[in-house]
Amino acid sequence: MAYGRAFWEPLVAEVEGGESVKAVATRHGVAISALNTWRQRLRGERRTTALLPVRLSTEIGARVEIEVDGLRVVLRDAAPDYVVTLVRALGTR
């Protein structure tokens, strides 16, 4: 049986809320691969590109925090070129 967006959105929300993919899939009787496919599909639709203000500091011990889709990366004393490369890589996730 094919399920549509209305079926998958609440399941994806459960996973995004912290439940494991396996637990949600088992509880609802769906394949893990199908749930992962819908996670990717819905995540791609929600992703938007935004320009954010950035201020780089040259002080010793400067800390940079980057958060994308719930993934947080914290850097200390990172070279600006490295930070730019990392932000670009995270933006393509």
Helices and strands as residue ranges (DSSP letters): H 5-16, H 21-28, H 32-46, E 63-68, E 71-76, H 80-91
